[in-house]
């Protein structure tokens, strides 16, 4: 492995380690003396009759395992819901459905609701929240069914409704989203959040089950009308929203529950900071460019490589190499029937711009270890990959046309494979820029 490839791999690995749930919980949860310490804030143990652990999301099992290690027999019980099976002392692990909720998600939500609702005012709970929660736990508002929610979600996706709009609709159809779950308990509690959204908006992460919701029923009706979905909705959904708009159906909570504190302990920004420290330790001049990278993957690729080429051509060789770090999530407009994901497509489009230029390398990968419909986390692009593609007679344009980035990089050797990581703070892109000898 050449220097740039080894460097990029080490930088990504260090960033990933920083946001693994085990690391985050160890940093933010402990018992010191007579206090439970949560993100540097103390909660007197004397005021807690019992301590429970609940959670939902892709990182919930790893987080709960670390919580058991930190709290031991202080834990009286609890339930966590994930997309993978697991076994924990004192805490029950339940598998929900992802990415589309189904009856398993409804059953899991019932367990979470029952657990939280059964706590007294003297009990204390820790809720471990991470990406994937929106699908893993779900309970429709009566008289809706899971099928009604599934049909509505498909309509929203086909219509291209932005994520903020989709979340507003889903919260108003759910008994637990948008802060409603947080109104079902009398207990004092804290929510430890691993963010998988740009900007770390607590109203968006996991659809904010224990937080609050700024959107209204009137907003939802306007969104559905604007995208031509009103008449396409299941009649029972349309009727529920008409009642909500008229004030006949209770709104989502607009204020935080004062007895529940939220702490964002893991984020894309945290991963980028650790990546920067690692890159600098390897002798790279390093800048974090943004944690809000978004847009069509192919367009983003052109912009990143244009920036890299400009720096390479205008900086003195003594000021190279340079490492630029980006975080966020791009999107892909799927037109073909190939296999791939947004990170691999980003790198394939970048490869077209890099060509045979030495001294440029882009690595882009998802922190959850899963990119699209593949077993890869992402890919890397550099002149060596371009040369290998030429030797194999592979056309970048053909593979882009089919959205078949995975099969391209599988043949050229550019895949990044980590396996599922148990965390998710969006994607990280590493752009390394050097001279001709890099």
ROTORSE-603034 format. One record per residue (C-alpha): residue in three letters; residue number from 1; chain; z, y, x negated. Coordinates in Angstrom, 1 decimal. Example, Ala and Ser with C-alpha at 12.3 -4.5 7.8 and 13.67 -1.06 7.14 Angstrom:
% ROTORSE-603034
<atom ALA,1,A,<7.8,-4.5,-12.3>>
<atom SER,2,A,<7.1,-1.1,-13.7>>
END
This chain:
% ROTORSE-603034
<atom UNK,1,A,<0.0,0.0,0.0>>
<atom UNK,2,A,<-1.0,3.4,-1.4>>
<atom UNK,3,A,<1.5,6.2,-1.9>>
<atom UNK,4,A,<0.6,8.1,1.3>>
<atom UNK,5,A,<0.8,5.0,3.5>>
<atom UNK,6,A,<4.1,4.0,2.0>>
<atom UNK,7,A,<5.5,7.5,2.4>>
<atom UNK,8,A,<4.4,7.9,6.0>>
<atom UNK,9,A,<5.8,4.5,6.8>>
<atom UNK,10,A,<9.2,5.3,5.3>>
<atom UNK,11,A,<9.3,8.7,7.1>>
<atom UNK,12,A,<8.6,7.1,10.4>>
<atom UNK,13,A,<11.2,4.3,9.9>>
<atom UNK,14,A,<13.9,6.8,9.0>>
<atom UNK,15,A,<13.2,8.9,12.0>>
<atom UNK,16,A,<13.3,5.8,14.2>>
<atom UNK,17,A,<16.6,4.7,12.8>>
<atom UNK,18,A,<18.2,8.1,13.7>>
<atom UNK,19,A,<17.5,7.6,17.4>>
<atom UNK,20,A,<18.3,3.9,17.9>>
<atom UNK,21,A,<21.0,3.7,20.6>>
<atom UNK,22,A,<23.4,2.0,18.2>>
<atom UNK,23,A,<23.3,5.0,15.8>>
<atom UNK,24,A,<23.5,7.5,18.6>>
<atom UNK,25,A,<26.5,5.9,20.3>>
<atom UNK,26,A,<28.4,5.5,17.1>>
<atom UNK,27,A,<27.9,9.2,16.3>>
<atom UNK,28,A,<29.0,10.4,19.8>>
<atom UNK,29,A,<31.6,8.0,21.1>>
<atom UNK,30,A,<35.0,7.0,19.7>>
<atom UNK,31,A,<38.7,6.8,20.4>>
<atom UNK,32,A,<40.8,8.9,18.1>>
<atom UNK,33,A,<44.5,8.9,18.8>>
<atom UNK,34,A,<45.2,9.6,22.4>>
<atom UNK,35,A,<41.7,10.9,23.2>>
<atom UNK,36,A,<38.3,9.6,24.1>>
<atom UNK,37,A,<35.8,11.6,21.9>>
<atom UNK,38,A,<32.4,12.2,23.5>>
<atom UNK,39,A,<30.0,14.3,21.5>>
<atom UNK,40,A,<32.9,16.2,19.8>>
<atom UNK,41,A,<34.6,16.8,23.1>>
<atom UNK,42,A,<38.0,15.2,23.8>>
<atom UNK,43,A,<39.1,13.6,27.1>>
<atom UNK,44,A,<42.8,12.6,27.2>>
<atom UNK,45,A,<43.2,8.8,27.7>>
<atom UNK,46,A,<46.5,9.4,29.5>>
<atom UNK,47,A,<44.6,10.7,32.5>>
<atom UNK,48,A,<42.4,7.6,32.8>>
<atom UNK,49,A,<43.6,4.7,34.9>>
<atom UNK,50,A,<40.6,2.6,34.0>>
<atom UNK,51,A,<37.5,3.2,31.8>>
<atom UNK,52,A,<34.1,1.9,33.0>>
<atom UNK,53,A,<30.6,1.8,31.5>>
<atom UNK,54,A,<27.5,2.1,33.5>>
<atom UNK,55,A,<23.9,2.8,32.5>>
<atom UNK,56,A,<20.2,2.5,33.1>>
<atom UNK,57,A,<17.0,2.8,31.1>>
<atom UNK,58,A,<15.2,1.1,28.2>>
<atom UNK,59,A,<18.0,2.0,25.8>>
<atom UNK,60,A,<20.9,1.0,28.0>>
<atom UNK,61,A,<21.6,-2.5,26.6>>
<atom UNK,62,A,<21.7,-1.3,23.0>>
<atom UNK,63,A,<23.8,1.7,24.0>>
<atom UNK,64,A,<26.2,-0.4,26.0>>
<atom UNK,65,A,<26.6,-2.9,23.0>>
<atom UNK,66,A,<27.5,0.0,20.8>>
<atom UNK,67,A,<29.9,1.3,23.5>>
<atom UNK,68,A,<31.7,-2.1,23.6>>
<atom UNK,69,A,<32.1,-1.9,19.8>>
<atom UNK,70,A,<33.5,1.6,20.0>>
<atom UNK,71,A,<35.8,1.1,23.0>>
<atom UNK,72,A,<36.7,-2.6,22.9>>
<atom UNK,73,A,<39.2,-3.8,25.5>>
<atom UNK,74,A,<39.6,-0.2,26.8>>
<atom UNK,75,A,<36.5,-1.1,29.0>>
<atom UNK,76,A,<37.6,-2.3,32.4>>
<atom UNK,77,A,<34.1,-3.3,33.5>>
<atom UNK,78,A,<30.7,-1.9,34.4>>
<atom UNK,79,A,<26.9,-2.5,34.9>>
<atom UNK,80,A,<23.8,-1.5,33.0>>
<atom UNK,81,A,<20.3,-1.9,34.1>>
<atom UNK,82,A,<17.4,-2.4,31.7>>
<atom UNK,83,A,<13.9,-3.9,31.4>>
<atom UNK,84,A,<15.2,-6.6,29.1>>
<atom UNK,85,A,<17.9,-9.3,29.5>>
<atom UNK,86,A,<21.1,-9.3,27.5>>
<atom UNK,87,A,<24.7,-10.4,27.4>>
<atom UNK,88,A,<27.7,-8.1,26.8>>
<atom UNK,89,A,<31.4,-8.4,26.9>>
<atom UNK,90,A,<33.0,-6.7,30.0>>
<atom UNK,91,A,<29.7,-5.2,31.1>>
<atom UNK,92,A,<27.1,-6.9,33.3>>
<atom UNK,93,A,<23.5,-6.6,32.3>>
<atom UNK,94,A,<20.9,-6.5,35.2>>
<atom UNK,95,A,<17.1,-6.4,34.9>>
<atom UNK,96,A,<15.2,-4.0,37.0>>
<atom UNK,97,A,<11.4,-3.5,37.4>>
<atom UNK,98,A,<9.4,-1.2,35.1>>
<atom UNK,99,A,<7.1,0.8,35.4>>
<atom UNK,100,A,<6.9,0.3,39.2>>
<atom UNK,101,A,<10.1,-0.2,41.1>>
<atom UNK,102,A,<10.5,-3.3,43.3>>
<atom UNK,103,A,<13.2,-5.4,45.0>>
<atom UNK,104,A,<14.9,-6.0,41.6>>
<atom UNK,105,A,<15.2,-2.2,41.1>>
<atom UNK,106,A,<16.7,-1.9,44.6>>
<atom UNK,107,A,<19.2,-4.7,43.9>>
<atom UNK,108,A,<20.2,-3.1,40.6>>
<atom UNK,109,A,<20.7,0.3,42.3>>
<atom UNK,110,A,<23.0,-1.3,44.8>>
<atom UNK,111,A,<25.1,-2.7,42.0>>
<atom UNK,112,A,<25.3,0.7,40.3>>
<atom UNK,113,A,<26.1,2.5,43.6>>
<atom UNK,114,A,<28.8,-0.1,44.5>>
<atom UNK,115,A,<30.4,0.2,41.1>>
<atom UNK,116,A,<30.5,4.0,41.0>>
<atom UNK,117,A,<31.5,4.4,44.6>>
<atom UNK,118,A,<34.4,1.9,44.1>>
<atom UNK,119,A,<36.1,4.1,41.4>>
<atom UNK,120,A,<39.1,6.2,42.2>>
<atom UNK,121,A,<39.8,9.8,41.2>>
<atom UNK,122,A,<42.0,8.5,38.3>>
<atom UNK,123,A,<39.2,6.3,36.9>>
<atom UNK,124,A,<36.8,7.5,34.2>>
<atom UNK,125,A,<33.2,6.4,33.6>>
<atom UNK,126,A,<30.6,6.7,30.9>>
<atom UNK,127,A,<27.0,6.5,32.1>>
<atom UNK,128,A,<24.3,5.7,29.5>>
<atom UNK,129,A,<21.0,7.3,30.6>>
<atom UNK,130,A,<17.6,6.8,29.0>>
<atom UNK,131,A,<13.9,6.7,29.8>>
<atom UNK,132,A,<12.7,4.1,32.3>>
<atom UNK,133,A,<15.6,4.8,34.7>>
<atom UNK,134,A,<13.3,6.2,37.4>>
<atom UNK,135,A,<11.7,2.8,38.0>>
<atom UNK,136,A,<14.6,0.5,36.9>>
<atom UNK,137,A,<17.0,1.7,39.6>>
<atom UNK,138,A,<15.7,2.8,43.0>>
<atom UNK,139,A,<17.0,2.9,46.6>>
<atom UNK,140,A,<14.8,4.5,49.2>>
<atom UNK,141,A,<16.2,7.0,51.7>>
<atom UNK,142,A,<16.5,5.3,55.1>>
<atom UNK,143,A,<14.2,4.4,56.9>>
<atom UNK,144,A,<11.9,4.2,53.9>>
<atom UNK,145,A,<11.2,0.9,52.1>>
<atom UNK,146,A,<10.3,0.1,48.5>>
<atom UNK,147,A,<6.7,-0.5,49.6>>
<atom UNK,148,A,<6.6,3.1,51.0>>
<atom UNK,149,A,<7.7,4.5,47.7>>
<atom UNK,150,A,<5.2,2.3,45.8>>
<atom UNK,151,A,<2.3,3.5,48.0>>
<atom UNK,152,A,<3.3,7.1,47.7>>
<atom UNK,153,A,<3.6,6.8,43.9>>
<atom UNK,154,A,<0.0,5.3,43.7>>
<atom UNK,155,A,<-1.3,8.2,45.8>>
<atom UNK,156,A,<0.4,10.8,43.5>>
<atom UNK,157,A,<-1.0,9.1,40.4>>
<atom UNK,158,A,<-4.6,8.9,41.7>>
<atom UNK,159,A,<-4.5,12.5,42.7>>
<atom UNK,160,A,<-3.5,13.6,39.2>>
<atom UNK,161,A,<-0.2,15.3,40.4>>
<atom UNK,162,A,<1.6,16.7,37.3>>
<atom UNK,163,A,<4.9,14.9,36.3>>
<atom UNK,164,A,<7.0,17.8,37.6>>
<atom UNK,165,A,<5.4,17.5,41.0>>
<atom UNK,166,A,<5.7,13.7,41.1>>
<atom UNK,167,A,<9.4,13.9,40.2>>
<atom UNK,168,A,<10.0,16.5,43.0>>
<atom UNK,169,A,<8.4,14.1,45.5>>
<atom UNK,170,A,<10.2,11.0,44.3>>
<atom UNK,171,A,<13.6,12.7,44.3>>
<atom UNK,172,A,<13.3,13.6,47.9>>
<atom UNK,173,A,<12.4,10.0,48.9>>
<atom UNK,174,A,<15.3,8.5,47.0>>
<atom UNK,175,A,<19.0,7.9,47.8>>
<atom UNK,176,A,<19.9,8.1,44.1>>
<atom UNK,177,A,<17.6,10.5,42.3>>
<atom UNK,178,A,<18.0,14.2,41.9>>
<atom UNK,179,A,<21.8,14.1,41.6>>
<atom UNK,180,A,<22.4,12.0,44.7>>
<atom UNK,181,A,<24.0,9.2,42.7>>
<atom UNK,182,A,<26.4,11.6,41.2>>
<atom UNK,183,A,<27.8,12.5,44.7>>
<atom UNK,184,A,<28.7,8.8,45.4>>
<atom UNK,185,A,<31.8,8.7,43.1>>
<atom UNK,186,A,<35.2,10.4,43.1>>
<atom UNK,187,A,<35.8,9.6,39.4>>
<atom UNK,188,A,<35.5,11.9,36.4>>
<atom UNK,189,A,<32.7,10.9,34.1>>
<atom UNK,190,A,<30.3,11.7,31.3>>
<atom UNK,191,A,<26.6,11.0,30.9>>
<atom UNK,192,A,<25.2,10.3,27.5>>
<atom UNK,193,A,<21.5,11.0,27.6>>
<atom UNK,194,A,<18.6,9.8,25.3>>
<atom UNK,195,A,<15.8,12.1,26.2>>
<atom UNK,196,A,<12.2,10.9,26.7>>
<atom UNK,197,A,<10.8,14.2,28.0>>
<atom UNK,198,A,<9.5,17.4,26.4>>
<atom UNK,199,A,<12.1,20.1,26.4>>
<atom UNK,200,A,<15.0,17.6,27.2>>
<atom UNK,201,A,<15.2,18.8,30.8>>
<atom UNK,202,A,<18.2,17.1,32.4>>
<atom UNK,203,A,<16.5,17.5,35.8>>
<atom UNK,204,A,<13.6,15.3,34.6>>
<atom UNK,205,A,<15.2,12.6,32.4>>
<atom UNK,206,A,<15.5,9.5,34.5>>
<atom UNK,207,A,<14.9,11.6,37.6>>
<atom UNK,208,A,<18.4,13.1,37.1>>
<atom UNK,209,A,<20.5,10.6,39.1>>
<atom UNK,210,A,<23.9,12.2,38.3>>
<atom UNK,211,A,<22.7,15.8,37.7>>
<atom UNK,212,A,<21.0,18.2,40.2>>
<atom UNK,213,A,<17.5,19.1,41.5>>
<atom UNK,214,A,<16.0,22.6,41.8>>
<atom UNK,215,A,<13.1,21.5,43.9>>
<atom UNK,216,A,<13.2,21.6,47.7>>
<atom UNK,217,A,<11.7,19.8,50.6>>
<atom UNK,218,A,<9.5,22.8,51.2>>
<atom UNK,219,A,<8.2,22.5,47.6>>
<atom UNK,220,A,<7.4,18.8,48.1>>
<atom UNK,221,A,<5.4,19.4,51.3>>
<atom UNK,222,A,<3.5,22.2,49.6>>
<atom UNK,223,A,<2.7,19.8,46.6>>
<atom UNK,224,A,<1.5,17.0,49.0>>
<atom UNK,225,A,<-0.7,19.4,50.9>>
<atom UNK,226,A,<-2.1,21.1,47.8>>
<atom UNK,227,A,<-3.4,17.7,46.5>>
<atom UNK,228,A,<-4.7,16.6,49.8>>
<atom UNK,229,A,<-2.2,13.8,50.2>>
<atom UNK,230,A,<-0.4,14.8,53.4>>
<atom UNK,231,A,<-2.5,12.8,55.8>>
<atom UNK,232,A,<-2.7,9.8,53.4>>
<atom UNK,233,A,<1.0,9.3,53.2>>
<atom UNK,234,A,<2.7,6.4,55.0>>
<atom UNK,235,A,<3.7,7.9,58.4>>
<atom UNK,236,A,<7.4,7.2,57.8>>
<atom UNK,237,A,<7.3,9.3,54.5>>
<atom UNK,238,A,<5.5,12.2,56.2>>
<atom UNK,239,A,<8.1,12.2,59.0>>
<atom UNK,240,A,<11.0,12.2,56.5>>
<atom UNK,241,A,<9.5,15.2,54.7>>
<atom UNK,242,A,<8.9,17.1,57.9>>
<atom UNK,243,A,<12.6,16.6,58.7>>
<atom UNK,244,A,<13.6,17.7,55.2>>
<atom UNK,245,A,<11.5,20.8,55.4>>
<atom UNK,246,A,<13.0,21.6,58.8>>
<atom UNK,247,A,<16.6,21.2,57.5>>
<atom UNK,248,A,<17.3,18.1,59.6>>
<atom UNK,249,A,<17.5,15.9,56.5>>
<atom UNK,250,A,<20.1,16.6,53.7>>
<atom UNK,251,A,<18.6,18.1,50.6>>
<atom UNK,252,A,<19.0,17.0,47.0>>
<atom UNK,253,A,<22.1,18.6,45.3>>
<atom UNK,254,A,<21.4,22.0,43.9>>
<atom UNK,255,A,<24.6,22.3,41.9>>
<atom UNK,256,A,<26.1,20.0,39.2>>
<atom UNK,257,A,<29.0,17.8,40.1>>
<atom UNK,258,A,<31.8,19.6,38.2>>
<atom UNK,259,A,<33.5,16.3,37.4>>
<atom UNK,260,A,<30.5,14.9,35.5>>
<atom UNK,261,A,<29.5,16.3,32.1>>
<atom UNK,262,A,<26.1,15.6,30.5>>
<atom UNK,263,A,<25.4,15.4,26.8>>
<atom UNK,264,A,<21.9,14.9,25.3>>
<atom UNK,265,A,<22.7,12.8,22.2>>
<atom UNK,266,A,<19.2,11.6,21.4>>
<atom UNK,267,A,<15.9,13.5,21.4>>
<atom UNK,268,A,<12.5,13.8,19.7>>
<atom UNK,269,A,<13.9,16.9,17.8>>
<atom UNK,270,A,<16.7,14.8,16.3>>
<atom UNK,271,A,<14.1,12.2,15.1>>
<atom UNK,272,A,<12.0,14.9,13.6>>
<atom UNK,273,A,<14.9,16.5,11.7>>
<atom UNK,274,A,<15.7,13.1,10.1>>
<atom UNK,275,A,<12.0,12.6,9.3>>
<atom UNK,276,A,<12.0,16.0,7.5>>
<atom UNK,277,A,<15.0,15.1,5.5>>
<atom UNK,278,A,<13.4,11.8,4.4>>
<atom UNK,279,A,<10.0,13.4,3.6>>
<atom UNK,280,A,<11.7,16.1,1.4>>
<atom UNK,281,A,<13.7,13.4,-0.4>>
<atom UNK,282,A,<10.3,11.8,-1.3>>
<atom UNK,283,A,<9.1,15.1,-2.8>>
<atom UNK,284,A,<7.0,16.4,0.1>>
<atom UNK,285,A,<7.0,20.0,1.2>>
<atom UNK,286,A,<7.8,19.5,4.9>>
<atom UNK,287,A,<7.6,21.4,8.1>>
<atom UNK,288,A,<8.5,20.5,11.7>>
<atom UNK,289,A,<5.6,22.0,13.6>>
<atom UNK,290,A,<6.6,21.2,17.2>>
<atom UNK,291,A,<8.5,18.7,19.4>>
<atom UNK,292,A,<6.3,19.7,22.4>>
<atom UNK,293,A,<3.0,18.2,21.4>>
<atom UNK,294,A,<0.9,17.5,24.5>>
<atom UNK,295,A,<-2.7,17.4,25.7>>
<atom UNK,296,A,<-5.6,15.0,25.6>>
<atom UNK,297,A,<-5.2,12.8,22.5>>
<atom UNK,298,A,<-8.8,13.4,21.3>>
<atom UNK,299,A,<-8.4,17.2,21.5>>
<atom UNK,300,A,<-5.1,17.1,19.7>>
<atom UNK,301,A,<-6.6,14.9,17.0>>
<atom UNK,302,A,<-9.3,17.5,16.3>>
<atom UNK,303,A,<-6.7,20.3,16.0>>
<atom UNK,304,A,<-4.4,18.4,13.7>>
<atom UNK,305,A,<-7.1,17.3,11.3>>
<atom UNK,306,A,<-8.6,20.8,11.3>>
<atom UNK,307,A,<-5.2,22.1,10.3>>
<atom UNK,308,A,<-4.9,19.5,7.6>>
<atom UNK,309,A,<-8.3,20.2,6.2>>
<atom UNK,310,A,<-7.6,24.0,6.1>>
<atom UNK,311,A,<-4.3,23.5,4.2>>
<atom UNK,312,A,<-6.0,21.0,1.8>>
<atom UNK,313,A,<-8.8,23.5,1.0>>
<atom UNK,314,A,<-6.7,26.7,0.7>>
<atom UNK,315,A,<-3.5,25.6,-1.0>>
<atom UNK,316,A,<-3.2,25.3,-4.7>>
<atom UNK,317,A,<-2.9,21.7,-5.9>>
<atom UNK,318,A,<0.6,22.5,-7.3>>
<atom UNK,319,A,<1.7,23.2,-3.7>>
<atom UNK,320,A,<0.6,19.8,-2.5>>
<atom UNK,321,A,<1.4,17.3,-1.1>>
<atom UNK,322,A,<2.5,18.6,2.3>>
<atom UNK,323,A,<4.0,16.8,5.3>>
<atom UNK,324,A,<3.6,18.2,8.8>>
<atom UNK,325,A,<5.7,16.7,11.6>>
<atom UNK,326,A,<4.8,16.7,15.3>>
<atom UNK,327,A,<6.6,15.2,18.3>>
<atom UNK,328,A,<5.8,14.9,22.0>>
<atom UNK,329,A,<3.4,12.9,24.1>>
<atom UNK,330,A,<-0.4,13.2,24.4>>
<atom UNK,331,A,<-2.4,11.8,27.3>>
<atom UNK,332,A,<-5.6,9.7,27.5>>
<atom UNK,333,A,<-8.3,9.9,30.1>>
<atom UNK,334,A,<-9.2,6.2,30.5>>
<atom UNK,335,A,<-12.9,5.6,31.1>>
<atom UNK,336,A,<-13.4,2.3,29.4>>
<atom UNK,337,A,<-11.8,-1.2,29.8>>
<atom UNK,338,A,<-10.6,-1.5,26.2>>
<atom UNK,339,A,<-7.1,-2.1,24.8>>
<atom UNK,340,A,<-5.1,0.7,23.3>>
<atom UNK,341,A,<-2.6,3.5,23.8>>
<atom UNK,342,A,<-2.3,7.3,23.3>>
<atom UNK,343,A,<-1.1,7.0,19.7>>
<atom UNK,344,A,<-3.9,4.7,18.7>>
<atom UNK,345,A,<-6.5,6.8,20.5>>
<atom UNK,346,A,<-5.1,9.9,18.7>>
<atom UNK,347,A,<-5.5,8.2,15.3>>
<atom UNK,348,A,<-9.0,6.9,16.1>>
<atom UNK,349,A,<-10.2,10.3,17.1>>
<atom UNK,350,A,<-8.5,11.7,14.0>>
<atom UNK,351,A,<-10.4,9.2,11.9>>
<atom UNK,352,A,<-13.7,10.5,13.1>>
<atom UNK,353,A,<-12.6,14.0,11.8>>
<atom UNK,354,A,<-11.2,12.6,8.5>>
<atom UNK,355,A,<-14.3,10.6,7.6>>
<atom UNK,356,A,<-14.3,9.9,3.8>>
<atom UNK,357,A,<-12.1,12.9,2.9>>
<atom UNK,358,A,<-9.3,11.8,0.6>>
<atom UNK,359,A,<-5.8,13.2,0.7>>
<atom UNK,360,A,<-5.5,13.2,4.5>>
<atom UNK,361,A,<-3.4,10.7,6.5>>
<atom UNK,362,A,<-2.2,10.8,10.1>>
<atom UNK,363,A,<0.3,8.3,11.4>>
<atom UNK,364,A,<1.2,8.5,15.1>>
<atom UNK,365,A,<3.5,6.0,16.9>>
<atom UNK,366,A,<5.8,5.7,19.9>>
<atom UNK,367,A,<9.5,5.5,19.2>>
<atom UNK,368,A,<9.8,2.7,21.8>>
<atom UNK,369,A,<7.6,0.5,19.7>>
<atom UNK,370,A,<5.1,0.1,22.6>>
<atom UNK,371,A,<1.8,2.0,22.7>>
<atom UNK,372,A,<-0.2,1.6,26.0>>
<atom UNK,373,A,<-1.1,-2.0,26.8>>
<atom UNK,374,A,<-0.6,-3.3,23.3>>
<atom UNK,375,A,<2.0,-4.8,21.0>>
<atom UNK,376,A,<1.5,-2.0,18.5>>
<atom UNK,377,A,<3.6,1.2,18.3>>
<atom UNK,378,A,<0.7,3.2,17.1>>
<atom UNK,379,A,<-1.7,3.5,14.1>>
<atom UNK,380,A,<-2.6,5.4,11.0>>
<atom UNK,381,A,<-5.9,7.0,9.9>>
<atom UNK,382,A,<-7.1,7.8,6.5>>
<atom UNK,383,A,<-10.3,7.6,4.3>>
<atom UNK,384,A,<-9.5,3.9,3.4>>
<atom UNK,385,A,<-9.6,3.0,7.1>>
<atom UNK,386,A,<-12.9,4.9,7.5>>
<atom UNK,387,A,<-14.4,3.1,4.5>>
<atom UNK,388,A,<-13.3,-0.3,5.9>>
<atom UNK,389,A,<-14.8,0.5,9.3>>
<atom UNK,390,A,<-18.1,1.3,7.5>>
<atom UNK,391,A,<-18.1,-2.0,5.6>>
<atom UNK,392,A,<-17.5,-3.9,8.9>>
<atom UNK,393,A,<-20.2,-1.9,10.7>>
<atom UNK,394,A,<-17.8,-0.5,13.3>>
<atom UNK,395,A,<-18.7,2.6,15.2>>
<atom UNK,396,A,<-15.8,4.9,16.0>>
<atom UNK,397,A,<-17.7,6.5,18.9>>
<atom UNK,398,A,<-18.3,3.0,20.5>>
<atom UNK,399,A,<-14.6,2.2,20.4>>
<atom UNK,400,A,<-13.6,5.6,21.7>>
<atom UNK,401,A,<-16.1,5.2,24.6>>
<atom UNK,402,A,<-14.4,2.0,25.6>>
<atom UNK,403,A,<-10.8,3.3,24.9>>
<atom UNK,404,A,<-10.6,0.3,22.6>>
<atom UNK,405,A,<-8.6,1.7,19.7>>
<atom UNK,406,A,<-6.3,-1.3,19.4>>
<atom UNK,407,A,<-9.2,-3.7,18.6>>
<atom UNK,408,A,<-10.6,-1.2,16.1>>
<atom UNK,409,A,<-7.4,-0.8,14.1>>
<atom UNK,410,A,<-6.7,-4.6,14.3>>
<atom UNK,411,A,<-9.9,-5.1,12.4>>
<atom UNK,412,A,<-9.5,-2.3,9.9>>
<atom UNK,413,A,<-5.8,-2.8,9.2>>
<atom UNK,414,A,<-4.4,0.4,10.6>>
<atom UNK,415,A,<-1.9,-0.8,13.2>>
<atom UNK,416,A,<1.8,0.2,13.2>>
<atom UNK,417,A,<3.8,-2.7,14.6>>
<atom UNK,418,A,<7.6,-2.4,15.0>>
<atom UNK,419,A,<8.2,-4.5,18.1>>
<atom UNK,420,A,<10.2,-3.0,21.0>>
<atom UNK,421,A,<12.9,-0.8,19.5>>
<atom UNK,422,A,<15.3,-0.4,22.5>>
<atom UNK,423,A,<15.0,3.4,22.4>>
<atom UNK,424,A,<12.5,6.0,23.5>>
<atom UNK,425,A,<12.3,9.7,22.4>>
<atom UNK,426,A,<8.5,10.0,22.9>>
<atom UNK,427,A,<6.1,9.9,19.9>>
<atom UNK,428,A,<6.1,11.1,16.3>>
<atom UNK,429,A,<3.0,12.1,14.4>>
<atom UNK,430,A,<3.1,12.5,10.6>>
<atom UNK,431,A,<0.3,14.4,8.9>>
<atom UNK,432,A,<0.2,14.1,5.1>>
<atom UNK,433,A,<-2.0,16.4,3.1>>
<atom UNK,434,A,<-2.7,16.1,-0.6>>
<atom UNK,435,A,<-5.4,16.6,-3.1>>
<atom UNK,436,A,<-8.3,14.4,-4.2>>
<atom UNK,437,A,<-6.0,12.1,-6.1>>
<atom UNK,438,A,<-3.6,11.4,-3.2>>
END
